[in-house]
Amino acid sequence: MTESTALSHFRCGYIAIVGRPNVGKSTLMNELIGAKVSITSRKAQTTRHRITGIQTVEDAQFVYVDTPGFQTRHSNALNKTLNRTVTNTLTAADVILYVIEAGTFGQADQQVLDLIPKNVPCILVINKSDRVKDKAVLLPFAQQIAAKHDFAAVVPVSAKLRFQLDGLQGEIKKYLPENPPVFGEDDITDRSEKFLAAEIVREKLFRFVGDELPYTSTVLIEKFEVEGNLRRVFAAILVERDTHKSMVIGNKGERLKDISTQARLDMERLFGGPVYLEVWVKVKSGWADNEAGLRAYGYE
């Protein structure tokens, strides 16, 4: 078979991953592509940007787009920006993965479902299905949700355990258009290392500070330098109040040290080389409700 003949049967398209906050969208994308490009934490509303994850197989390229969880509370500029990102992604997708949590369907899930365009193939992904003790209740639950929309397929999965992810990918592939690949076969994301470094620090911030810190905190990379195999990263954590700053720093600076150490180790794994990382904390009140400021910090 010639290369042009092979490419004429090649499938490539954009797959939007949507759902309410904390249903496991980022974990799902990371496991589908086999690399960690979207940050995860138990804290809701962790993903704030449109993150692209790429997987290329012999005859197809899957371009996954992880979106922020659709925000139903707080109407500040940050949340309006996040919701705009979700709706824009949906209209541009070739396939939509609508992710819910097994056994749970509430008003927030319905609000996301209402946004899904009727003319785009949509697969219902029931995540965390391993947590349902009585498997007999899973089928009626799936049937109940499947009746709410004309889904192209219904696939129960466990992203964390990689359960049924190959089957899910097989379903997605059926609906990808015939197109040549958009990215190189070794690419795993279209995001820069600088962007990924900021996301890794933000993930560790949420991991170590958890529910104490309001979600209106972000990370700014003030300098990112590459010297051979070494990356030098200088990151500022932005918080809204002095009390938040002391929360992040912790007793004798221990918490900030933990955040920095774990972020550095993750960066070294992702970038495949040594990382010198400096992290400090700055107070900048009102940043999450300032449209111009949000654009300066990389929010679309």
ZIFEN-V854032 format. One record per residue. N is the residue number from 1. PHI is phi as a letter, one per 20 degrees, with the letter a starting at -180 (NA if undefined). PSI is psi as a letter, one per 20 degrees, with the letter a starting at -180 (* if undefined). BURIAL is # if it has 24 or more other ideal C-beta (glycine too) atoms within 12 Angstrom, else .. Layout:
n->N phi->PHI psi->PSI burial->BURIAL
n->N phi->PHI psi->PSI burial->BURIAL
This chain:
n->1 phi->NA psi->p burial->.
n->2 phi->f psi->r burial->.
n->3 phi->f psi->h burial->.
n->4 phi->f psi->h burial->.
n->5 phi->f psi->g burial->.
n->6 phi->f psi->g burial->.
n->7 phi->f psi->h burial->.
n->8 phi->f psi->h burial->.
n->9 phi->d psi->j burial->.
n->10 phi->f psi->p burial->#
n->11 phi->d psi->p burial->#
n->12 phi->b psi->p burial->#
n->13 phi->a psi->r burial->#
n->14 phi->e psi->p burial->#
n->15 phi->d psi->o burial->#
n->16 phi->e psi->p burial->#
n->17 phi->d psi->o burial->#
n->18 phi->c psi->q burial->#
n->19 phi->r psi->r burial->#
n->20 phi->f psi->r burial->#
n->21 phi->g psi->q burial->#
n->22 phi->m psi->k burial->#
n->23 phi->e psi->i burial->#
n->24 phi->o psi->k burial->#
n->25 phi->f psi->g burial->#
n->26 phi->f psi->g burial->#
n->27 phi->f psi->g burial->#
n->28 phi->g psi->g burial->#
n->29 phi->f psi->g burial->#
n->30 phi->g psi->g burial->#
n->31 phi->f psi->h burial->#
n->32 phi->f psi->h burial->#
n->33 phi->e psi->i burial->#
n->34 phi->m psi->k burial->.
n->35 phi->b psi->q burial->#
n->36 phi->e psi->o burial->#
n->37 phi->d psi->i burial->#
n->38 phi->c psi->p burial->#
n->39 phi->f psi->q burial->#
n->40 phi->c psi->q burial->#
n->41 phi->a psi->r burial->#
n->42 phi->f psi->i burial->.
n->43 phi->f psi->p burial->#
n->44 phi->f psi->q burial->#
n->45 phi->m psi->k burial->#
n->46 phi->f psi->g burial->#
n->47 phi->f psi->p burial->#
n->48 phi->c psi->i burial->#
n->49 phi->c psi->r burial->#
n->50 phi->e psi->o burial->#
n->51 phi->d psi->p burial->#
n->52 phi->d psi->p burial->#
n->53 phi->c psi->p burial->#
n->54 phi->d psi->p burial->#
n->55 phi->c psi->p burial->#
n->56 phi->d psi->p burial->#
n->57 phi->d psi->a burial->.
n->58 phi->g psi->g burial->.
n->59 phi->c psi->j burial->.
n->60 phi->b psi->q burial->#
n->61 phi->c psi->p burial->#
n->62 phi->e psi->o burial->#
n->63 phi->d psi->n burial->#
n->64 phi->e psi->q burial->#
n->65 phi->c psi->o burial->#
n->66 phi->e psi->p burial->#
n->67 phi->d psi->q burial->#
n->68 phi->f psi->q burial->#
n->69 phi->f psi->p burial->#
n->70 phi->f psi->p burial->#
n->71 phi->e psi->p burial->#
n->72 phi->d psi->i burial->.
n->73 phi->d psi->r burial->.
n->74 phi->m psi->p burial->.
n->75 phi->d psi->k burial->.
n->76 phi->f psi->r burial->#
n->77 phi->f psi->h burial->#
n->78 phi->f psi->g burial->#
n->79 phi->f psi->h burial->#
n->80 phi->f psi->h burial->.
n->81 phi->f psi->g burial->#
n->82 phi->f psi->g burial->#
n->83 phi->f psi->h burial->#
n->84 phi->f psi->h burial->#
n->85 phi->f psi->g burial->#
n->86 phi->f psi->g burial->#
n->87 phi->f psi->h burial->#
n->88 phi->f psi->h burial->.
n->89 phi->f psi->g burial->#
n->90 phi->f psi->g burial->#
n->91 phi->f psi->h burial->.
n->92 phi->e psi->i burial->.
n->93 phi->e psi->q burial->#
n->94 phi->e psi->h burial->#
n->95 phi->b psi->q burial->#
n->96 phi->d psi->p burial->#
n->97 phi->d psi->o burial->#
n->98 phi->e psi->o burial->#
n->99 phi->d psi->p burial->#
n->100 phi->c psi->r burial->#
n->101 phi->e psi->p burial->#
n->102 phi->g psi->p burial->#
n->103 phi->n psi->i burial->#
n->104 phi->c psi->p burial->#
n->105 phi->b psi->o burial->#
n->106 phi->c psi->a burial->.
n->107 phi->f psi->h burial->.
n->108 phi->f psi->h burial->#
n->109 phi->f psi->g burial->#
n->110 phi->f psi->h burial->.
n->111 phi->f psi->h burial->#
n->112 phi->f psi->g burial->#
n->113 phi->g psi->h burial->#
n->114 phi->f psi->h burial->.
n->115 phi->e psi->i burial->#
n->116 phi->f psi->p burial->#
n->117 phi->f psi->q burial->#
n->118 phi->f psi->h burial->.
n->119 phi->e psi->j burial->.
n->120 phi->d psi->p burial->#
n->121 phi->g psi->p burial->#
n->122 phi->c psi->p burial->#
n->123 phi->d psi->p burial->#
n->124 phi->e psi->o burial->#
n->125 phi->d psi->o burial->#
n->126 phi->e psi->n burial->#
n->127 phi->e psi->r burial->#
n->128 phi->l psi->k burial->#
n->129 phi->f psi->i burial->#
n->130 phi->f psi->i burial->.
n->131 phi->e psi->i burial->.
n->132 phi->f psi->o burial->.
n->133 phi->f psi->g burial->.
n->134 phi->e psi->n burial->.
n->135 phi->f psi->i burial->.
n->136 phi->f psi->h burial->.
n->137 phi->e psi->i burial->.
n->138 phi->f psi->g burial->#
n->139 phi->f psi->g burial->.
n->140 phi->f psi->h burial->.
n->141 phi->f psi->g burial->#
n->142 phi->f psi->g burial->#
n->143 phi->f psi->h burial->.
n->144 phi->f psi->g burial->.
n->145 phi->f psi->h burial->#
n->146 phi->f psi->h burial->#
n->147 phi->f psi->i burial->.
n->148 phi->e psi->i burial->.
n->149 phi->b psi->q burial->#
n->150 phi->e psi->m burial->.
n->151 phi->f psi->q burial->#
n->152 phi->f psi->h burial->#
n->153 phi->a psi->r burial->#
n->154 phi->c psi->p burial->#
n->155 phi->c psi->o burial->#
n->156 phi->f psi->p burial->#
n->157 phi->c psi->r burial->#
n->158 phi->c psi->o burial->#
n->159 phi->f psi->g burial->#
n->160 phi->f psi->h burial->.
n->161 phi->e psi->j burial->.
n->162 phi->l psi->k burial->.
n->163 phi->f psi->p burial->#
n->164 phi->m psi->j burial->#
n->165 phi->f psi->h burial->#
n->166 phi->f psi->g burial->.
n->167 phi->f psi->h burial->.
n->168 phi->f psi->g burial->#
n->169 phi->f psi->h burial->#
n->170 phi->f psi->h burial->.
n->171 phi->f psi->g burial->#
n->172 phi->f psi->g burial->#
n->173 phi->g psi->h burial->#
n->174 phi->g psi->h burial->.
n->175 phi->d psi->j burial->#
n->176 phi->f psi->p burial->#
n->177 phi->f psi->q burial->#
n->178 phi->f psi->o burial->.
n->179 phi->b psi->q burial->.
n->180 phi->f psi->r burial->.
n->181 phi->f psi->q burial->#
n->182 phi->e psi->h burial->.
n->183 phi->d psi->r burial->#
n->184 phi->f psi->q burial->.
n->185 phi->f psi->i burial->.
n->186 phi->e psi->i burial->.
n->187 phi->f psi->p burial->.
n->188 phi->d psi->i burial->#
n->189 phi->b psi->q burial->#
n->190 phi->e psi->j burial->.
n->191 phi->e psi->q burial->#
n->192 phi->f psi->r burial->.
n->193 phi->f psi->h burial->#
n->194 phi->f psi->g burial->#
n->195 phi->f psi->g burial->#
n->196 phi->f psi->h burial->#
n->197 phi->f psi->g burial->#
n->198 phi->f psi->g burial->#
n->199 phi->f psi->h burial->#
n->200 phi->f psi->g burial->#
n->201 phi->f psi->g burial->#
n->202 phi->f psi->h burial->#
n->203 phi->f psi->g burial->#
n->204 phi->f psi->h burial->#
n->205 phi->g psi->g burial->#
n->206 phi->f psi->h burial->#
n->207 phi->f psi->g burial->#
n->208 phi->e psi->h burial->#
n->209 phi->d psi->h burial->#
n->210 phi->l psi->c burial->.
n->211 phi->f psi->i burial->.
n->212 phi->f psi->h burial->.
n->213 phi->e psi->p burial->#
n->214 phi->g psi->q burial->#
n->215 phi->f psi->i burial->#
n->216 phi->e psi->m burial->#
n->217 phi->c psi->q burial->#
n->218 phi->b psi->r burial->#
n->219 phi->c psi->p burial->#
n->220 phi->d psi->p burial->#
n->221 phi->e psi->o burial->#
n->222 phi->e psi->h burial->.
n->223 phi->b psi->p burial->.
n->224 phi->c psi->o burial->#
n->225 phi->c psi->q burial->.
n->226 phi->d psi->p burial->.
n->227 phi->c psi->n burial->.
n->228 phi->m psi->d burial->.
n->229 phi->e psi->i burial->.
n->230 phi->e psi->p burial->.
n->231 phi->d psi->p burial->#
n->232 phi->d psi->o burial->#
n->233 phi->c psi->p burial->#
n->234 phi->d psi->o burial->#
n->235 phi->d psi->p burial->#
n->236 phi->d psi->p burial->#
n->237 phi->e psi->p burial->#
n->238 phi->e psi->p burial->#
n->239 phi->c psi->r burial->#
n->240 phi->e psi->i burial->#
n->241 phi->b psi->q burial->.
n->242 phi->f psi->h burial->.
n->243 phi->f psi->h burial->.
n->244 phi->f psi->h burial->#
n->245 phi->f psi->g burial->#
n->246 phi->f psi->h burial->.
n->247 phi->f psi->g burial->#
n->248 phi->f psi->g burial->#
n->249 phi->f psi->g burial->#
n->250 phi->m psi->r burial->.
n->251 phi->f psi->o burial->.
n->252 phi->l psi->k burial->.
n->253 phi->m psi->j burial->.
n->254 phi->f psi->g burial->.
n->255 phi->f psi->g burial->#
n->256 phi->f psi->h burial->#
n->257 phi->f psi->g burial->.
n->258 phi->f psi->g burial->#
n->259 phi->g psi->g burial->#
n->260 phi->f psi->g burial->#
n->261 phi->f psi->g burial->.
n->262 phi->f psi->h burial->#
n->263 phi->f psi->g burial->#
n->264 phi->f psi->g burial->#
n->265 phi->f psi->g burial->.
n->266 phi->f psi->g burial->#
n->267 phi->f psi->g burial->#
n->268 phi->f psi->h burial->.
n->269 phi->f psi->g burial->.
n->270 phi->f psi->g burial->#
n->271 phi->e psi->i burial->#
n->272 phi->m psi->k burial->.
n->273 phi->a psi->r burial->.
n->274 phi->f psi->q burial->.
n->275 phi->c psi->p burial->#
n->276 phi->d psi->o burial->#
n->277 phi->c psi->p burial->#
n->278 phi->d psi->p burial->#
n->279 phi->c psi->p burial->#
n->280 phi->c psi->r burial->#
n->281 phi->d psi->p burial->#
n->282 phi->c psi->q burial->#
n->283 phi->e psi->p burial->.
n->284 phi->c psi->n burial->#
n->285 phi->f psi->q burial->.
n->286 phi->m psi->j burial->.
n->287 phi->f psi->h burial->#
n->288 phi->f psi->i burial->#
n->289 phi->d psi->k burial->.
n->290 phi->c psi->o burial->.
n->291 phi->g psi->g burial->.
n->292 phi->f psi->g burial->.
n->293 phi->f psi->h burial->#
n->294 phi->f psi->g burial->#
n->295 phi->f psi->h burial->.
n->296 phi->f psi->h burial->.
n->297 phi->e psi->j burial->#
n->298 phi->n psi->j burial->#
n->299 phi->e psi->p burial->#
n->300 phi->e psi->* burial->.
